[in-house]
Amino acid sequence: GLAEIHALMLGDTPIAMLVLLRLRGHVMTWKIAYDETWAKFSPGHVLFAEVTRRIVARGDNFADSCATDGESLADNYWGQSMPMGMLHASLAHGAAGMLGLGLSAAHAAAFDVARSAYRSLRRRT
């Protein structure tokens, strides 16, 4: 597999960057960030549109934004989505395995609570 870092540059300064993971025709957009100074020009959108063009031109056959529904920049560019899920599994036996699964489930639940709180606060502003 490959990891690619795409950047939208203004001279020598990156104003948006995106990390893309690739493996056998599958691509995953892992992280995108931009310089808030340039927010009114939507550098994240500009970069995402260009990376999408490159994905299509390269002929990759599956792309995953790695984001939840309605929260992805990809929602604006990629017209289809497919339901995904998360599987928690442990290779350890006994109490250690159960503890690992419990911690993993607790982490996922805490993340969901934090995301809900963030969305609620964001709607208020």
Backbone as XML, in Angstrom:
<?xml version="1.0"?>
<chain id="A" units="angstrom">
  <residue number="1" name="GLY">
    <atom name="N" x="0.821" y="-1.191" z="0.000"/>
    <atom name="CA" x="0.000" y="0.000" z="0.000"/>
    <atom name="C" x="0.859" y="1.246" z="0.000"/>
  </residue>
  <residue number="2" name="LEU">
    <atom name="N" x="0.225" y="2.350" z="-0.246"/>
    <atom name="CA" x="0.917" y="3.631" z="-0.317"/>
    <atom name="C" x="0.198" y="4.675" z="0.513"/>
  </residue>
  <residue number="3" name="ALA">
    <atom name="N" x="0.955" y="5.562" z="1.076"/>
    <atom name="CA" x="0.395" y="6.753" z="1.707"/>
    <atom name="C" x="0.840" y="7.938" z="0.865"/>
  </residue>
  <residue number="4" name="GLU">
    <atom name="N" x="-0.103" y="8.795" z="0.543"/>
    <atom name="CA" x="0.200" y="9.981" z="-0.251"/>
    <atom name="C" x="-0.198" y="11.207" z="0.551"/>
  </residue>
  <residue number="5" name="ILE">
    <atom name="N" x="0.594" y="12.249" z="0.454"/>
    <atom name="CA" x="0.239" y="13.529" z="1.053"/>
    <atom name="C" x="0.087" y="14.518" z="-0.092"/>
  </residue>
  <residue number="6" name="HIS">
    <atom name="N" x="-1.129" y="14.997" z="-0.269"/>
    <atom name="CA" x="-1.423" y="15.978" z="-1.314"/>
    <atom name="C" x="-1.489" y="17.353" z="-0.658"/>
  </residue>
  <residue number="7" name="ALA">
    <atom name="N" x="-0.979" y="18.350" z="-1.347"/>
    <atom name="CA" x="-0.964" y="19.700" z="-0.793"/>
    <atom name="C" x="-1.402" y="20.712" z="-1.838"/>
  </residue>
  <residue number="8" name="LEU">
    <atom name="N" x="-2.186" y="21.676" z="-1.400"/>
    <atom name="CA" x="-2.517" y="22.845" z="-2.208"/>
    <atom name="C" x="-1.564" y="23.936" z="-1.740"/>
  </residue>
  <residue number="9" name="MET">
    <atom name="N" x="-0.708" y="24.377" z="-2.644"/>
    <atom name="CA" x="0.356" y="25.306" z="-2.276"/>
    <atom name="C" x="0.069" y="26.714" z="-2.789"/>
  </residue>
  <residue number="10" name="LEU">
    <atom name="N" x="0.472" y="27.677" z="-2.023"/>
    <atom name="CA" x="0.488" y="29.072" z="-2.439"/>
    <atom name="C" x="1.946" y="29.496" z="-2.338"/>
  </residue>
  <residue number="11" name="GLY">
    <atom name="N" x="2.642" y="29.462" z="-3.461"/>
    <atom name="CA" x="4.090" y="29.653" z="-3.435"/>
    <atom name="C" x="4.721" y="28.459" z="-2.737"/>
  </residue>
  <residue number="12" name="ASP">
    <atom name="N" x="5.462" y="28.728" z="-1.680"/>
    <atom name="CA" x="6.098" y="27.661" z="-0.908"/>
    <atom name="C" x="5.287" y="27.272" z="0.325"/>
  </residue>
  <residue number="13" name="THR">
    <atom name="N" x="4.097" y="27.825" z="0.468"/>
    <atom name="CA" x="3.295" y="27.610" z="1.673"/>
    <atom name="C" x="2.113" y="26.695" z="1.401"/>
  </residue>
  <residue number="14" name="PRO">
    <atom name="N" x="2.013" y="25.585" z="2.142"/>
    <atom name="CA" x="0.823" y="24.737" z="1.987"/>
    <atom name="C" x="-0.376" y="25.403" z="2.661"/>
  </residue>
  <residue number="15" name="ILE">
    <atom name="N" x="-1.498" y="25.499" z="1.946"/>
    <atom name="CA" x="-2.696" y="26.077" z="2.562"/>
    <atom name="C" x="-3.775" y="25.020" z="2.786"/>
  </residue>
  <residue number="16" name="ALA">
    <atom name="N" x="-3.583" y="23.833" z="2.224"/>
    <atom name="CA" x="-4.449" y="22.689" z="2.516"/>
    <atom name="C" x="-3.646" y="21.427" z="2.233"/>
  </residue>
  <residue number="17" name="MET">
    <atom name="N" x="-3.883" y="20.409" z="3.061"/>
    <atom name="CA" x="-3.196" y="19.131" z="2.866"/>
    <atom name="C" x="-4.176" y="17.996" z="3.122"/>
  </residue>
  <residue number="18" name="LEU">
    <atom name="N" x="-3.966" y="16.897" z="2.402"/>
    <atom name="CA" x="-4.822" y="15.726" z="2.535"/>
    <atom name="C" x="-3.950" y="14.479" z="2.515"/>
  </residue>
  <residue number="19" name="VAL">
    <atom name="N" x="-4.189" y="13.570" z="3.466"/>
    <atom name="CA" x="-3.489" y="12.287" z="3.492"/>
    <atom name="C" x="-4.416" y="11.250" z="2.882"/>
  </residue>
  <residue number="20" name="LEU">
    <atom name="N" x="-3.901" y="10.534" z="1.901"/>
    <atom name="CA" x="-4.660" y="9.522" z="1.173"/>
    <atom name="C" x="-3.915" y="8.198" z="1.318"/>
  </residue>
  <residue number="21" name="LEU">
    <atom name="N" x="-4.639" y="7.148" z="1.673"/>
    <atom name="CA" x="-4.058" y="5.812" z="1.772"/>
    <atom name="C" x="-4.558" y="4.985" z="0.599"/>
  </residue>
  <residue number="22" name="ARG">
    <atom name="N" x="-3.659" y="4.240" z="-0.049"/>
    <atom name="CA" x="-4.031" y="3.449" z="-1.235"/>
    <atom name="C" x="-3.564" y="2.016" z="-1.073"/>
  </residue>
  <residue number="23" name="LEU">
    <atom name="N" x="-4.398" y="1.091" z="-1.529"/>
    <atom name="CA" x="-4.029" y="-0.317" z="-1.548"/>
    <atom name="C" x="-4.836" y="-1.022" z="-2.621"/>
  </residue>
  <residue number="24" name="ARG">
    <atom name="N" x="-4.175" y="-1.522" z="-3.646"/>
    <atom name="CA" x="-4.793" y="-2.316" z="-4.710"/>
    <atom name="C" x="-6.078" y="-1.708" z="-5.266"/>
  </residue>
  <residue number="25" name="GLY">
    <atom name="N" x="-6.032" y="-0.489" z="-5.696"/>
    <atom name="CA" x="-7.194" y="0.145" z="-6.310"/>
    <atom name="C" x="-8.197" y="0.721" z="-5.333"/>
  </residue>
  <residue number="26" name="HIS">
    <atom name="N" x="-7.920" y="0.599" z="-4.041"/>
    <atom name="CA" x="-8.785" y="1.184" z="-3.017"/>
    <atom name="C" x="-8.075" y="2.409" z="-2.443"/>
  </residue>
  <residue number="27" name="VAL">
    <atom name="N" x="-8.826" y="3.475" z="-2.239"/>
    <atom name="CA" x="-8.259" y="4.677" z="-1.629"/>
    <atom name="C" x="-9.109" y="5.081" z="-0.430"/>
  </residue>
  <residue number="28" name="MET">
    <atom name="N" x="-8.437" y="5.605" z="0.580"/>
    <atom name="CA" x="-9.111" y="6.116" z="1.763"/>
    <atom name="C" x="-8.566" y="7.502" z="2.064"/>
  </residue>
  <residue number="29" name="THR">
    <atom name="N" x="-9.453" y="8.474" z="2.169"/>
    <atom name="CA" x="-9.021" y="9.810" z="2.570"/>
    <atom name="C" x="-8.974" y="9.792" z="4.088"/>
  </residue>
  <residue number="30" name="TRP">
    <atom name="N" x="-7.769" y="9.884" z="4.631"/>
    <atom name="CA" x="-7.610" y="9.693" z="6.060"/>
    <atom name="C" x="-7.753" y="11.000" z="6.830"/>
  </residue>
  <residue number="31" name="LYS">
    <atom name="N" x="-7.140" y="12.061" z="6.361"/>
    <atom name="CA" x="-7.181" y="13.329" z="7.090"/>
    <atom name="C" x="-7.009" y="14.472" z="6.107"/>
  </residue>
  <residue number="32" name="ILE">
    <atom name="N" x="-7.775" y="15.546" z="6.329"/>
    <atom name="CA" x="-7.613" y="16.760" z="5.534"/>
    <atom name="C" x="-7.577" y="17.940" z="6.498"/>
  </residue>
  <residue number="33" name="ALA">
    <atom name="N" x="-6.745" y="18.911" z="6.192"/>
    <atom name="CA" x="-6.629" y="20.106" z="7.032"/>
    <atom name="C" x="-6.313" y="21.295" z="6.132"/>
  </residue>
  <residue number="34" name="TYR">
    <atom name="N" x="-6.638" y="22.484" z="6.622"/>
    <atom name="CA" x="-6.340" y="23.689" z="5.841"/>
    <atom name="C" x="-6.002" y="24.832" z="6.782"/>
  </residue>
  <residue number="35" name="ASP">
    <atom name="N" x="-5.346" y="25.834" z="6.231"/>
    <atom name="CA" x="-4.984" y="27.037" z="6.969"/>
    <atom name="C" x="-6.228" y="27.915" z="7.078"/>
  </residue>
  <residue number="36" name="GLU">
    <atom name="N" x="-6.676" y="28.148" z="8.301"/>
    <atom name="CA" x="-7.898" y="28.933" z="8.545"/>
    <atom name="C" x="-7.825" y="30.335" z="7.940"/>
  </residue>
  <residue number="37" name="THR">
    <atom name="N" x="-6.625" y="30.849" z="7.761"/>
    <atom name="CA" x="-6.458" y="32.178" z="7.172"/>
    <atom name="C" x="-7.087" y="32.256" z="5.787"/>
  </residue>
  <residue number="38" name="TRP">
    <atom name="N" x="-7.096" y="31.129" z="5.091"/>
    <atom name="CA" x="-7.594" y="31.076" z="3.722"/>
    <atom name="C" x="-8.999" y="30.477" z="3.627"/>
  </residue>
  <residue number="39" name="ALA">
    <atom name="N" x="-9.689" y="30.340" z="4.735"/>
    <atom name="CA" x="-10.985" y="29.643" z="4.780"/>
    <atom name="C" x="-11.997" y="30.193" z="3.775"/>
  </residue>
  <residue number="40" name="LYS">
    <atom name="N" x="-12.030" y="31.501" z="3.567"/>
    <atom name="CA" x="-13.049" y="32.064" z="2.668"/>
    <atom name="C" x="-12.863" y="31.616" z="1.217"/>
  </residue>
  <residue number="41" name="PHE">
    <atom name="N" x="-11.687" y="31.050" z="0.901"/>
    <atom name="CA" x="-11.431" y="30.545" z="-0.447"/>
    <atom name="C" x="-11.636" y="29.033" z="-0.549"/>
  </residue>
  <residue number="42" name="SER">
    <atom name="N" x="-12.070" y="28.414" z="0.536"/>
    <atom name="CA" x="-12.356" y="26.967" z="0.586"/>
    <atom name="C" x="-11.204" y="26.106" z="0.068"/>
  </residue>
  <residue number="43" name="PRO">
    <atom name="N" x="-10.006" y="26.259" z="0.632"/>
    <atom name="CA" x="-8.873" y="25.478" z="0.122"/>
    <atom name="C" x="-9.058" y="23.969" z="0.282"/>
  </residue>
  <residue number="44" name="GLY">
    <atom name="N" x="-9.766" y="23.539" z="1.312"/>
    <atom name="CA" x="-10.036" y="22.112" z="1.474"/>
    <atom name="C" x="-10.866" y="21.570" z="0.330"/>
  </residue>
  <residue number="45" name="HIS">
    <atom name="N" x="-11.878" y="22.328" z="-0.084"/>
    <atom name="CA" x="-12.715" y="21.919" z="-1.219"/>
    <atom name="C" x="-11.907" y="21.901" z="-2.517"/>
  </residue>
  <residue number="46" name="VAL">
    <atom name="N" x="-11.092" y="22.913" z="-2.709"/>
    <atom name="CA" x="-10.278" y="22.980" z="-3.928"/>
    <atom name="C" x="-9.354" y="21.762" z="-4.001"/>
  </residue>
  <residue number="47" name="LEU">
    <atom name="N" x="-8.687" y="21.462" z="-2.887"/>
    <atom name="CA" x="-7.781" y="20.318" z="-2.863"/>
    <atom name="C" x="-8.542" y="19.009" z="-3.038"/>
  </residue>
  <residue number="48" name="PHE">
    <atom name="N" x="-9.680" y="18.859" z="-2.347"/>
    <atom name="CA" x="-10.444" y="17.616" z="-2.441"/>
    <atom name="C" x="-10.939" y="17.383" z="-3.865"/>
  </residue>
  <residue number="49" name="ALA">
    <atom name="N" x="-11.371" y="18.443" z="-4.534"/>
    <atom name="CA" x="-11.819" y="18.314" z="-5.925"/>
    <atom name="C" x="-10.676" y="17.839" z="-6.817"/>
  </residue>
  <residue number="50" name="GLU">
    <atom name="N" x="-9.488" y="18.381" z="-6.615"/>
    <atom name="CA" x="-8.336" y="17.976" z="-7.425"/>
    <atom name="C" x="-7.934" y="16.535" z="-7.127"/>
  </residue>
  <residue number="51" name="VAL">
    <atom name="N" x="-7.924" y="16.156" z="-5.861"/>
    <atom name="CA" x="-7.574" y="14.776" z="-5.507"/>
    <atom name="C" x="-8.617" y="13.812" z="-6.071"/>
  </residue>
  <residue number="52" name="THR">
    <atom name="N" x="-9.893" y="14.186" z="-6.022"/>
    <atom name="CA" x="-10.948" y="13.352" z="-6.609"/>
    <atom name="C" x="-10.712" y="13.170" z="-8.107"/>
  </residue>
  <residue number="53" name="ARG">
    <atom name="N" x="-10.351" y="14.247" z="-8.791"/>
    <atom name="CA" x="-10.053" y="14.156" z="-10.225"/>
    <atom name="C" x="-8.916" y="13.170" z="-10.473"/>
  </residue>
  <residue number="54" name="ARG">
    <atom name="N" x="-7.893" y="13.219" z="-9.642"/>
    <atom name="CA" x="-6.751" y="12.310" z="-9.801"/>
    <atom name="C" x="-7.139" y="10.854" z="-9.517"/>
  </residue>
  <residue number="55" name="ILE">
    <atom name="N" x="-7.991" y="10.642" z="-8.524"/>
    <atom name="CA" x="-8.454" y="9.285" z="-8.203"/>
    <atom name="C" x="-9.182" y="8.693" z="-9.404"/>
  </residue>
  <residue number="56" name="VAL">
    <atom name="N" x="-10.067" y="9.483" z="-10.002"/>
    <atom name="CA" x="-10.829" y="9.020" z="-11.167"/>
    <atom name="C" x="-9.890" y="8.770" z="-12.344"/>
  </residue>
  <residue number="57" name="ALA">
    <atom name="N" x="-8.973" y="9.689" z="-12.594"/>
    <atom name="CA" x="-8.042" y="9.548" z="-13.722"/>
    <atom name="C" x="-7.146" y="8.323" z="-13.563"/>
  </residue>
  <residue number="58" name="ARG">
    <atom name="N" x="-6.799" y="8.005" z="-12.333"/>
    <atom name="CA" x="-5.919" y="6.868" z="-12.076"/>
    <atom name="C" x="-6.671" y="5.545" z="-12.219"/>
  </residue>
  <residue number="59" name="GLY">
    <atom name="N" x="-7.986" y="5.595" z="-12.112"/>
    <atom name="CA" x="-8.786" y="4.387" z="-12.275"/>
    <atom name="C" x="-8.961" y="3.567" z="-11.011"/>
  </residue>
  <residue number="60" name="ASP">
    <atom name="N" x="-8.759" y="4.183" z="-9.846"/>
    <atom name="CA" x="-9.014" y="3.465" z="-8.598"/>
    <atom name="C" x="-10.476" y="3.044" z="-8.572"/>
  </residue>
  <residue number="61" name="ASN">
    <atom name="N" x="-10.768" y="1.862" z="-8.014"/>
    <atom name="CA" x="-12.129" y="1.333" z="-8.124"/>
    <atom name="C" x="-12.960" y="1.424" z="-6.853"/>
  </residue>
  <residue number="62" name="PHE">
    <atom name="N" x="-12.405" y="1.913" z="-5.763"/>
    <atom name="CA" x="-13.174" y="2.066" z="-4.531"/>
    <atom name="C" x="-12.564" y="3.192" z="-3.723"/>
  </residue>
  <residue number="63" name="ALA">
    <atom name="N" x="-13.394" y="4.087" z="-3.217"/>
    <atom name="CA" x="-12.905" y="5.193" z="-2.396"/>
    <atom name="C" x="-13.748" y="5.284" z="-1.136"/>
  </residue>
  <residue number="64" name="ASP">
    <atom name="N" x="-13.084" y="5.469" z="-0.005"/>
    <atom name="CA" x="-13.752" y="5.585" z="1.286"/>
    <atom name="C" x="-13.289" y="6.878" z="1.936"/>
  </residue>
  <residue number="65" name="SER">
    <atom name="N" x="-14.227" y="7.728" z="2.301"/>
    <atom name="CA" x="-13.864" y="8.991" z="2.938"/>
    <atom name="C" x="-13.495" y="8.805" z="4.403"/>
  </residue>
  <residue number="66" name="CYS">
    <atom name="N" x="-13.776" y="7.633" z="4.975"/>
    <atom name="CA" x="-13.483" y="7.339" z="6.384"/>
    <atom name="C" x="-14.171" y="8.342" z="7.311"/>
  </residue>
  <residue number="67" name="ALA">
    <atom name="N" x="-15.329" y="8.805" z="6.925"/>
    <atom name="CA" x="-16.080" y="9.767" z="7.729"/>
    <atom name="C" x="-17.503" y="9.257" z="7.927"/>
  </residue>
  <residue number="68" name="THR">
    <atom name="N" x="-18.158" y="9.796" z="8.937"/>
    <atom name="CA" x="-19.541" y="9.411" z="9.177"/>
    <atom name="C" x="-20.459" y="10.144" z="8.211"/>
  </residue>
  <residue number="69" name="ASP">
    <atom name="N" x="-21.651" y="9.605" z="8.020"/>
    <atom name="CA" x="-22.617" y="10.206" z="7.098"/>
    <atom name="C" x="-22.873" y="11.668" z="7.438"/>
  </residue>
  <residue number="70" name="GLY">
    <atom name="N" x="-22.913" y="12.488" z="6.411"/>
    <atom name="CA" x="-23.252" y="13.891" z="6.579"/>
    <atom name="C" x="-22.137" y="14.755" z="7.118"/>
  </residue>
  <residue number="71" name="GLU">
    <atom name="N" x="-20.982" y="14.187" z="7.397"/>
    <atom name="CA" x="-19.881" y="14.962" z="7.964"/>
    <atom name="C" x="-18.660" y="14.982" z="7.062"/>
  </residue>
  <residue number="72" name="SER">
    <atom name="N" x="-18.818" y="14.512" z="5.863"/>
    <atom name="CA" x="-17.657" y="14.338" z="5.011"/>
    <atom name="C" x="-17.634" y="15.343" z="3.873"/>
  </residue>
  <residue number="73" name="LEU">
    <atom name="N" x="-16.466" y="15.848" z="3.609"/>
    <atom name="CA" x="-16.266" y="16.681" z="2.431"/>
    <atom name="C" x="-16.599" y="15.875" z="1.184"/>
  </residue>
  <residue number="74" name="ALA">
    <atom name="N" x="-16.368" y="14.561" z="1.253"/>
    <atom name="CA" x="-16.654" y="13.682" z="0.117"/>
    <atom name="C" x="-18.131" y="13.681" z="-0.246"/>
  </residue>
  <residue number="75" name="ASP">
    <atom name="N" x="-19.012" y="13.945" z="0.715"/>
    <atom name="CA" x="-20.449" y="13.990" z="0.424"/>
    <atom name="C" x="-20.758" y="14.985" z="-0.694"/>
  </residue>
  <residue number="76" name="ASN">
    <atom name="N" x="-19.941" y="16.028" z="-0.810"/>
    <atom name="CA" x="-20.150" y="17.053" z="-1.836"/>
    <atom name="C" x="-19.653" y="16.625" z="-3.217"/>
  </residue>
  <residue number="77" name="TYR">
    <atom name="N" x="-18.789" y="15.616" z="-3.263"/>
    <atom name="CA" x="-18.148" y="15.246" z="-4.520"/>
    <atom name="C" x="-18.464" y="13.834" z="-4.979"/>
  </residue>
  <residue number="78" name="TRP">
    <atom name="N" x="-18.645" y="12.922" z="-4.046"/>
    <atom name="CA" x="-18.888" y="11.532" z="-4.385"/>
    <atom name="C" x="-20.363" y="11.251" z="-4.179"/>
  </residue>
  <residue number="79" name="GLY">
    <atom name="N" x="-21.047" y="10.847" z="-5.219"/>
    <atom name="CA" x="-22.498" y="10.711" z="-5.173"/>
    <atom name="C" x="-23.042" y="9.476" z="-4.498"/>
  </residue>
  <residue number="80" name="GLN">
    <atom name="N" x="-22.208" y="8.522" z="-4.174"/>
    <atom name="CA" x="-22.708" y="7.279" z="-3.599"/>
    <atom name="C" x="-22.014" y="6.993" z="-2.280"/>
  </residue>
  <residue number="81" name="SER">
    <atom name="N" x="-22.704" y="6.253" z="-1.436"/>
    <atom name="CA" x="-22.083" y="5.800" z="-0.198"/>
    <atom name="C" x="-22.568" y="4.392" z="0.101"/>
  </residue>
  <residue number="82" name="MET">
    <atom name="N" x="-21.852" y="3.734" z="0.971"/>
    <atom name="CA" x="-22.203" y="2.378" z="1.339"/>
    <atom name="C" x="-22.081" y="2.269" z="2.863"/>
  </residue>
  <residue number="83" name="PRO">
    <atom name="N" x="-23.056" y="1.614" z="3.498"/>
    <atom name="CA" x="-22.982" y="1.512" z="4.961"/>
    <atom name="C" x="-21.749" y="0.721" z="5.403"/>
  </residue>
  <residue number="84" name="MET">
    <atom name="N" x="-21.131" y="1.198" z="6.446"/>
    <atom name="CA" x="-19.959" y="0.535" z="7.014"/>
    <atom name="C" x="-20.210" y="0.321" z="8.499"/>
  </residue>
  <residue number="85" name="GLY">
    <atom name="N" x="-19.424" y="-0.505" z="9.099"/>
    <atom name="CA" x="-19.535" y="-0.759" z="10.529"/>
    <atom name="C" x="-18.161" y="-0.979" z="11.125"/>
  </residue>
  <residue number="86" name="MET">
    <atom name="N" x="-18.147" y="-1.208" z="12.428"/>
    <atom name="CA" x="-16.900" y="-1.448" z="13.123"/>
    <atom name="C" x="-17.019" y="-2.768" z="13.870"/>
  </residue>
  <residue number="87" name="LEU">
    <atom name="N" x="-15.997" y="-3.583" z="13.787"/>
    <atom name="CA" x="-15.962" y="-4.861" z="14.474"/>
    <atom name="C" x="-14.869" y="-4.803" z="15.524"/>
  </residue>
  <residue number="88" name="HIS">
    <atom name="N" x="-15.234" y="-5.070" z="16.763"/>
    <atom name="CA" x="-14.258" y="-5.137" z="17.849"/>
    <atom name="C" x="-13.941" y="-6.608" z="18.083"/>
  </residue>
  <residue number="89" name="ALA">
    <atom name="N" x="-12.679" y="-6.990" z="17.993"/>
    <atom name="CA" x="-12.265" y="-8.374" z="18.209"/>
    <atom name="C" x="-10.984" y="-8.382" z="19.030"/>
  </residue>
  <residue number="90" name="SER">
    <atom name="N" x="-10.795" y="-9.429" z="19.803"/>
    <atom name="CA" x="-9.592" y="-9.559" z="20.618"/>
    <atom name="C" x="-8.908" y="-10.874" z="20.307"/>
  </residue>
  <residue number="91" name="LEU">
    <atom name="N" x="-7.592" y="-10.842" z="20.208"/>
    <atom name="CA" x="-6.811" y="-12.057" z="20.017"/>
    <atom name="C" x="-6.387" y="-12.656" z="21.353"/>
  </residue>
  <residue number="92" name="ALA">
    <atom name="N" x="-6.572" y="-11.890" z="22.418"/>
    <atom name="CA" x="-6.216" y="-12.377" z="23.755"/>
    <atom name="C" x="-7.357" y="-13.224" z="24.313"/>
  </residue>
  <residue number="93" name="HIS">
    <atom name="N" x="-7.016" y="-14.170" z="25.159"/>
    <atom name="CA" x="-8.014" y="-15.053" z="25.763"/>
    <atom name="C" x="-8.328" y="-14.601" z="27.190"/>
  </residue>
  <residue number="94" name="GLY">
    <atom name="N" x="-9.441" y="-15.044" z="27.700"/>
    <atom name="CA" x="-9.784" y="-14.835" z="29.099"/>
    <atom name="C" x="-10.037" y="-13.383" z="29.449"/>
  </residue>
  <residue number="95" name="ALA">
    <atom name="N" x="-9.624" y="-13.030" z="30.677"/>
    <atom name="CA" x="-9.901" y="-11.698" z="31.218"/>
    <atom name="C" x="-9.245" y="-10.596" z="30.392"/>
  </residue>
  <residue number="96" name="ALA">
    <atom name="N" x="-8.031" y="-10.839" z="29.900"/>
    <atom name="CA" x="-7.338" y="-9.814" z="29.108"/>
    <atom name="C" x="-8.111" y="-9.502" z="27.835"/>
  </residue>
  <residue number="97" name="GLY">
    <atom name="N" x="-8.638" y="-10.530" z="27.186"/>
    <atom name="CA" x="-9.429" y="-10.317" z="25.976"/>
    <atom name="C" x="-10.711" y="-9.568" z="26.262"/>
  </residue>
  <residue number="98" name="MET">
    <atom name="N" x="-11.385" y="-9.951" z="27.342"/>
    <atom name="CA" x="-12.630" y="-9.271" z="27.715"/>
    <atom name="C" x="-12.359" y="-7.813" z="28.082"/>
  </residue>
  <residue number="99" name="LEU">
    <atom name="N" x="-11.265" y="-7.565" z="28.808"/>
    <atom name="CA" x="-10.915" y="-6.194" z="29.170"/>
    <atom name="C" x="-10.636" y="-5.368" z="27.919"/>
  </residue>
  <residue number="100" name="GLY">
    <atom name="N" x="-9.893" y="-5.940" z="26.976"/>
    <atom name="CA" x="-9.600" y="-5.227" z="25.733"/>
    <atom name="C" x="-10.853" y="-4.881" z="24.958"/>
  </residue>
  <residue number="101" name="LEU">
    <atom name="N" x="-11.773" y="-5.841" z="24.855"/>
    <atom name="CA" x="-13.036" y="-5.582" z="24.154"/>
    <atom name="C" x="-13.856" y="-4.532" z="24.887"/>
  </residue>
  <residue number="102" name="GLY">
    <atom name="N" x="-13.880" y="-4.618" z="26.216"/>
    <atom name="CA" x="-14.626" y="-3.629" z="27.004"/>
    <atom name="C" x="-14.072" y="-2.230" z="26.820"/>
  </residue>
  <residue number="103" name="LEU">
    <atom name="N" x="-12.748" y="-2.103" z="26.843"/>
    <atom name="CA" x="-12.123" y="-0.788" z="26.643"/>
    <atom name="C" x="-12.389" y="-0.258" z="25.245"/>
  </residue>
  <residue number="104" name="SER">
    <atom name="N" x="-12.351" y="-1.136" z="24.262"/>
    <atom name="CA" x="-12.627" y="-0.718" z="22.891"/>
    <atom name="C" x="-14.066" y="-0.228" z="22.750"/>
  </residue>
  <residue number="105" name="ALA">
    <atom name="N" x="-15.007" y="-0.962" z="23.337"/>
    <atom name="CA" x="-16.415" y="-0.551" z="23.282"/>
    <atom name="C" x="-16.628" y="0.755" z="24.040"/>
  </residue>
  <residue number="106" name="ALA">
    <atom name="N" x="-15.956" y="0.911" z="25.193"/>
    <atom name="CA" x="-16.086" y="2.152" z="25.969"/>
    <atom name="C" x="-15.529" y="3.336" z="25.181"/>
  </residue>
  <residue number="107" name="HIS">
    <atom name="N" x="-14.422" y="3.122" z="24.495"/>
    <atom name="CA" x="-13.840" y="4.185" z="23.671"/>
    <atom name="C" x="-14.810" y="4.606" z="22.578"/>
  </residue>
  <residue number="108" name="ALA">
    <atom name="N" x="-15.414" y="3.629" z="21.898"/>
    <atom name="CA" x="-16.367" y="3.939" z="20.826"/>
    <atom name="C" x="-17.571" y="4.694" z="21.377"/>
  </residue>
  <residue number="109" name="ALA">
    <atom name="N" x="-18.072" y="4.274" z="22.542"/>
    <atom name="CA" x="-19.226" y="4.954" z="23.150"/>
    <atom name="C" x="-18.857" y="6.377" z="23.558"/>
  </residue>
  <residue number="110" name="ALA">
    <atom name="N" x="-17.674" y="6.561" z="24.146"/>
    <atom name="CA" x="-17.237" y="7.903" z="24.549"/>
    <atom name="C" x="-17.086" y="8.804" z="23.333"/>
  </residue>
  <residue number="111" name="PHE">
    <atom name="N" x="-16.585" y="8.263" z="22.248"/>
    <atom name="CA" x="-16.447" y="9.038" z="21.017"/>
    <atom name="C" x="-17.815" y="9.487" z="20.520"/>
  </residue>
  <residue number="112" name="ASP">
    <atom name="N" x="-18.794" y="8.590" z="20.543"/>
    <atom name="CA" x="-20.152" y="8.944" z="20.102"/>
    <atom name="C" x="-20.741" y="10.051" z="20.962"/>
  </residue>
  <residue number="113" name="VAL">
    <atom name="N" x="-20.538" y="9.979" z="22.282"/>
    <atom name="CA" x="-21.038" y="11.018" z="23.189"/>
    <atom name="C" x="-20.351" y="12.345" z="22.890"/>
  </residue>
  <residue number="114" name="ALA">
    <atom name="N" x="-19.034" y="12.315" z="22.714"/>
    <atom name="CA" x="-18.291" y="13.545" z="22.421"/>
    <atom name="C" x="-18.732" y="14.150" z="21.096"/>
  </residue>
  <residue number="115" name="ARG">
    <atom name="N" x="-18.948" y="13.316" z="20.089"/>
    <atom name="CA" x="-19.397" y="13.815" z="18.789"/>
    <atom name="C" x="-20.775" y="14.446" z="18.902"/>
  </residue>
  <residue number="116" name="SER">
    <atom name="N" x="-21.677" y="13.831" z="19.646"/>
    <atom name="CA" x="-23.017" y="14.401" z="19.837"/>
    <atom name="C" x="-22.945" y="15.739" z="20.553"/>
  </residue>
  <residue number="117" name="ALA">
    <atom name="N" x="-22.097" y="15.824" z="21.583"/>
    <atom name="CA" x="-21.943" y="17.082" z="22.312"/>
    <atom name="C" x="-21.374" y="18.163" z="21.399"/>
  </residue>
  <residue number="118" name="TYR">
    <atom name="N" x="-20.397" y="17.804" z="20.589"/>
    <atom name="CA" x="-19.806" y="18.759" z="19.655"/>
    <atom name="C" x="-20.848" y="19.277" z="18.675"/>
  </residue>
  <residue number="119" name="ARG">
    <atom name="N" x="-21.631" y="18.362" z="18.106"/>
    <atom name="CA" x="-22.667" y="18.775" z="17.153"/>
    <atom name="C" x="-23.678" y="19.699" z="17.813"/>
  </residue>
  <residue number="120" name="SER">
    <atom name="N" x="-24.063" y="19.375" z="19.031"/>
    <atom name="CA" x="-25.030" y="20.200" z="19.753"/>
    <atom name="C" x="-24.478" y="21.603" z="19.988"/>
  </residue>
  <residue number="121" name="LEU">
    <atom name="N" x="-23.233" y="21.684" z="20.417"/>
    <atom name="CA" x="-22.610" y="22.989" z="20.650"/>
    <atom name="C" x="-22.432" y="23.758" z="19.349"/>
  </residue>
  <residue number="122" name="ARG">
    <atom name="N" x="-22.092" y="23.067" z="18.293"/>
    <atom name="CA" x="-21.891" y="23.722" z="16.998"/>
    <atom name="C" x="-23.196" y="24.316" z="16.478"/>
  </residue>
  <residue number="123" name="ARG">
    <atom name="N" x="-24.308" y="23.631" z="16.705"/>
    <atom name="CA" x="-25.608" y="24.149" z="16.252"/>
    <atom name="C" x="-26.002" y="25.415" z="17.007"/>
  </residue>
  <residue number="124" name="ARG">
    <atom name="N" x="-25.533" y="25.574" z="18.222"/>
    <atom name="CA" x="-25.883" y="26.749" z="19.033"/>
    <atom name="C" x="-25.162" y="28.008" z="18.585"/>
  </residue>
  <residue number="125" name="THR">
    <atom name="N" x="-24.032" y="27.847" z="17.918"/>
    <atom name="CA" x="-23.256" y="29.037" z="17.538"/>
    <atom name="C" x="-23.586" y="29.488" z="16.143"/>
  </residue>
</chain>
